[in-house]
């Protein structure tokens, strides 16, 4: 059986995944892509072995079994609804957008399909999810990012912060993941994924720092549970095109897609 995959977006995540699929992955086929600039998208895939058609967002589910969302957050709801109503698997990267549309989980159940969230640019979600079957006492995440990757964040723009002038780390936020999601809607996707894997956005605590001393998106997660205590640290290499997105993210999408069809998989 071959799963047909459609990609909504051809940026820092979509393009590497598209090239990987086009290179030939047993059991997976690149069925279509969607992008804001149709002509540019066509030119970028023109030299593919099998150039995919460029379709409107809502047309992707009509030609694919799995739709991967790697587009700007404002397209999330429309794309998710059309995918789930067609009974297709929806794989979102803008997981923060799901906080505003939790009814979409019911829609997935209604149409007998599922929403599958890649691990993205973090590690340990399988351990957090396993611990949640017992009792988790606390989950705390601290993120340090290069100022340039937070320059266009909603909260930073609204507050008029000049992050380029920083000479030492500045904490921009401390509180719950739920609150952070409304202030940094495009910057805290992995924190939201962590929260969904564990004790929820209202109970997961989060700090985000603009740090001129780092050149990678760095995260430290501490989990205290009745079954375990652990702390994980990761310093992801940012992509050139989108500094807020780590190079591990498209690789995580590849691993998640292959996990849908492989006969052997390690981890949850």
PyMOL commands that set and color helices and strands:
alter all, ss='L'
color gray80, all
select helices_A, chain A and resi 14-22+38-44+57-62+73-85+95-100+103-110+125-131+147-150+154-159+163-165+177-183+189-197+247-259
alter helices_A, ss='H'
color red, helices_A
select strands_A, chain A and resi 3-8+28-34+53-54+66-69+89-92+136-145+170-176+205-210+217-225+229-236
alter strands_A, ss='S'
color yellow, strands_A
deselect
rebuild
show_as cartoon
